[in-house]
Amino acid sequence: MKLEEIRQEIDQVDDALVALLERRMNLVGQVVAIKKSTGKAVADPKREERIFAKVASKIENTNYQEPILATFTDILKHSRAFQEKKIR
């Protein structure tokens, strides 16, 4: 496969990731509404532990474990920041 073909595939994956991340943030918005009405805290360390464990268990190529878990760390960090901003 040529470099340009690989990059085109990467672009397709990026498009799918954007759509999925937007879908995830829509759901986070629903979580905000529930947390706001119930007074629940934004941070849920036990939930985050479960997310990381589940993600780690799904990674087939262990060479990718560190960057994938780092990506999820960022996703959760930005999700919390979004929630904090919306709950105020």
HELIX and SHEET records of a PDB file:
HELIX    1   1 LEU A    3  THR A   38  1                                  36    
HELIX    2   2 PRO A   45  LYS A   58  1                                  14    
HELIX    3   3 THR A   62  TYR A   64  5                                   3    
HELIX    4   4 GLN A   65  ILE A   87  1                                  23    
END                                                                             
